[in-house]
Amino acid sequence: MSLIHASTIQITKASTSKIHSVDFDNLEFGKVFTDHMFVCDYEDGEWQNPQIIPYQALSMEPSARVFHYGQAVFEGMKAYKDEKDQIWLFRPDQNFERINKSSKRLAIPEFPEAYFFNGLNELLKLDSEWIKPGVGNSLYLRPFVIATEPAISASPARSYKFLIICSPAKAYYNEPVRVLFAEKFSRSANGGVGFAKAAGNYAAQFYPTSLAQQKGFQQIIWTDANTHDYLEEAGTMNIFFRIGDKLLTAPTNDRILDGVTRKSVIQLAEDLGIECEVRAVKVSEIKEAAGNGTLKEIFGAGTAAVISEISAFEHADDVFELAHVEEGSYGSLFKSHLLDIQHNKAEDAHDWRYLVK
């Protein structure tokens, strides 16, 4: 990856910091933001004027196309600090590639690699005190792009804004998660934008998820839109099933997000000698395995969630409670390996860590 010189980014520092008013031991995910943000505009056919400025509200016209046609994509990343106060990112090249893949699908101009990585480096150095050391602590990073052109004709915008904002984080889920298997609603369909981190994908799932929450479930595991026979992913994470000693997960396609944590778990499984099948997973086989006792674990994998244990699922009014695995849990094993790599506490055999300099 190429980096532009730091002087290319105009930096305006905040006059005071908010950090002393933050209770880092009691953080609600995504509600507290650091002192600065990265901003870059697309005008006259090119990305230009990259800046780091104090975190602040945006001013846009009500006719900005993002409000009317949903041209908005985003990424989720984390920064970690090791015991030597070094700052690390985890596989940021994958996030860069994916935000441009998402952008292309929504007719948004792709963002330059140099601006992306230099913007991250400078922003994280400036707000480094917000990254607390220790496994379990991180700084969640949200790069995103929105269409800003003031026009309400139904066509792609000609101006955009790329931003990166940062939020200190601990665990996304503090307890095991209960899920519903989708029977009626769909997250995405063939030929759609399910593979992209498009803002509208998440808005569309809020209503069915709220219905699930009314029944005591936190998330939905989405099924294929055509038949609802095959399990795909949850709203905030990809899903893995352990039947016996074998791991199963759905293949990526144009309906399923190509999760960075997902592909890392698949590689770790290979490293650890755990059989992992990437194939279509039927609802019926998971219910059968739950019924006969061979379903040992279900867990989610995602940047915010890391690895999240699923303790129960419901489908067609059948509820299956999963016993917590005290020893030999695959989910716990993968979580431990991932966190140790991310926090520079273990060997990085695949060069997944990126040092912020």
N, C-alpha and C positions, 0 to 999 in steps of 0.2 A: 504494500500500500504506500502511496506517496503522501507526503505531508507538505502543506504550504508553510511559509514562514509565519511565525506568530504575529509579526507586524501587519500581516494581511488582514487580520481580524481586529477591528476597532474594539477596544475594551473600555467600558465605563464602569467603574467600581461603585458599589452601593456606599452611601455615606455612613451608614450604620448597619450592624448585623442584627438579625432577629434570633440568632442561635441561642442566646442566653435565656430566652423566654420559652424554649422548647424542652419538654419533658421526654427525653429519649428513652426512658424506661416504659413509657405508656403511650406509644404511638398508635394512632389509628391509620390504617393503610391509606396512603394517597391524600391525606388531608393537610399535611404540613409541607411547605416548599422552601427551598434554599434561597439564598440572597440574590442569585443571578440566573440568567437564562440566555441561551444562544438564539439568535434570530438572523434569518437570511431571506431576502426577497427575490422573487422571480419577476422580472420586468423586461420588456423589449427583447424577449426571446432568450434570456440568460439569467442564471443565478448570480446575484451580485450583492455587494455591501454586507458581508458577514459581520455580525457584531455580537459581543457579549455585553449585556446591559443589566441593570437591577431588575429583579423579578417585578413585573407590573402588569396591569390590565392592558388589553389591546383595545384599539379604537378602530372599528370597521363600520362601513355603511350597512344599513339593514338589507340592502340589495346584494350584498356579497354572496357570490354563488354557492359558497359552502352551506349557507342556511337553506337554500332552495333545492339544490341538486346533490348534496351530500358528497362532494368531492373532498374527502378527508381520509387519510391513512395514518397509521401510527406504528410504533414499535415499543417493546418493553425490554429493558436491559437493566443490569445492576453493576455497580462499582463496589469493590471490596477493599478493605485496608488490612494489611498483614501486621505482624508484630514489629516490623521494622518501619512502619508508617509508609510503606510503599502502597500505591493504589493500583488495583488490577481490574481489568474487564474480562468477561468470559465470552469468548468466541464472537467478538463484535463484528467481524467480517460477515458472519451469517446474518446479523441484524441489518447491516448495510445492504447486503444483497437483497434481503427480503423486503425492505421498505421500498427499494426501487422496483422490485417485482410487483409489489402492491400498487405502487404509483402508476406503473405502465398499464396495469389492468384498468385503472380509473382515469386514464388519459391525462395523468399529471406528469410534468417533466421530471425525469430522473435527476437525482441530486448528486453533485460531484463528490467523489471519494475524498479528495483532499480537504474540502470544507467540512465533511462529516467527521473525519478523524481529528483534524486539528481543532475543530470546534469542541469536540469532546475533551481532548487533552487540556485545552486552555480553561474550559469551564470547570473541569474537575480539580485542576490545580487551584483555581480561584476559590472554590467552595470545599476544599479538602477537609476543613475542620468538621464538616457535616457528615463525613464518612467515619463512623466509629469502628475501631478494631474489634475483633472477637467474632467467633463463628455464630451466625444468627443475625448479625448486624450487616446492613448494606445500605447503599444509596440507590434507590430505584430511579432509572432514567427513562424519560418519555420523549423520544423524538417523534415529531408529527408534522404533517403538511396539511394546509387548508387552502381552499380556493378563495381569494380575496377580491377578485374583480367585481365591481358593482354593476351587475347586469343580470336580468332575470330571463333572458332567452335560454332555451334548453340546449346548451352546447358547452363544451369544455371552456374553462376560464382561460384568460390570457395573463393573469397575474396570480401569484401564490405566495404563501409565507411558510417557511420551514423553521421550526422551533425545537429546542430541547429544554425541558424543564426537569427538575430533580426533586425527589422527595425521600427523606430518610425512612427506612423501613425495617420492620422485623418480620415475623411470620404473617403470611396472608390468611391462612387458616390456623387457628390455635387448637382446634379439636378435629377428630376424624369427621369426614363429610358423609352425609346421607344424600343419595341421589335417586332421581326418577329416570327410567329409560323412556325416551320419547315414543309416544304412540300416535300422536296427531300432528303436532307442530313440527316444523323443519327449520334447521338453522341455515341450510344452503341447499342448492340443487346443482345438478350437472350443468356445466357451462356457465355457472355463476361466478361469484366472487368469494366463495368460501375459503379458498386457499390464501386470499389476501387478508391483511389486517386492516380491513376497511371499517370505518366507524359504524356504518350502518349494520354490519353483521351483528354487532353487540346490542345496538338499539332494538333490533328485531327479536332478540331472545329475552329481553327484559320482561315482557308480559307473560310468556309461558313460565319463565323462571319464578315470577312472583306467585303464580298459581301453585307451583311446586313448593314454594316456601310456606304458603298457607297450610300445606299438608305436613309441614315439618321436615322438608328436604331443602338442602342448600343449593343444589345444582341439578341440572339435567344432563344426562348423557344422550347426545343426539344420535338419531338413527338415520339411515339413508332415506331420502325424500320419496323415493319411488314405492318402497314396500314396507319401510320401518322394521325390516327384519335384521338389519346389520348395524352393529354398534360402531360409532365413529369417534367423536370427541365430546368433551364437556365444554361448558361455556368459558372456563378460564384455564383449561389444561387439556393436554392429550391424555389418553387413558391406556393403562396396561392391566392385563388380567393374568393371574398366575393359577394355572390348573396343574396340580401335582407340582413338579419341579420345572414346568415349562412356562415361559412367558409368552403372552400373545398381545399384539397391538395391531390396529388397523393400518393399512398402507395409506400414504398420502395420495391425494388426488385433487381434482379441482373443487372439492367440497371441504377438504380437511387442511388445517393449517400445518405447515411443515415446521413443527416446534423445535427450537434449538435444544431445549432440555430433552425432548423426546429422542432426537437423534443421538444425543450424548448418552442417554440411558441404553440405547441399543448397542452403542459401541462399548460401553462399560460391561454390558452383559457378555459380549464376545470376549472381552479381556478377562472376565472372571469365570469363563467357562460355563455360563448359564445359557441354556438353549432359549432362543427368542425367535418366534415365528412372526413375521410381518405378513399378515393375510387378513382377508375378510373374516370378521368375528360375528357369529350369529347370536342373536338374543337367546334363541332356544338352547344353544349349547352352554351358555353361561348360566341360564336358569337350571339346566339339567345338572351341571357341575356343582352348583350351589345346593341343589337338592340331595345329591349323593355324597357330598362332603369333599369332593376333589377340588373345588374352588377355594384356594388358600388365601388369595389376596386380590384386591382391586386397588390400584392407586393412580393418582393423577400426577402429571409431570408438566411443569411450566415455569417460566422465569419468576413470576410473583409467588406462585404456590410452591416452587421447588419440587418436593415430593409430598403428596398429601394422601394419607390413608383414607380409603372409603370404607365405612363401617356397615352400610346397609344399602340395598337398592329395592325399588318397587317396579313392577311391570304387570299390567293387566290385573291389578288388585292383589297380586302376589307379592308379599314382602319377605325379603331374605336378609337376615342379620348375619354379618360376618364376624367370626371370633377374631379378636386381636391376637396377632402372632407375636408372642413374647420374645422368642429366639428364632434366628434364621429368617427374619423377614427380609424379602427382597427389597421392599420399599425403603426400609431403614438402611440397608446396605448401600443402595444407590445414593440415598440422600447423604450419608456419611462421606462417601467417595467424592460426590460432587462438591459438597461444602469444603472439604479439605483441599481440593484442587483450586476452587475459587478463592480461598483465603491463603493460598500459597503455603499450605501445610503438608502437601503431598507432591509426589512426582507428577509432572505434567507430560505424560508420554506422547500426547497427540498435539502438543503446542496449542492448547486451547486458551491459555492465559495471555493477556495483552497488558504490558506494563505501561502505565501512564507516565510520561516523562515531561 
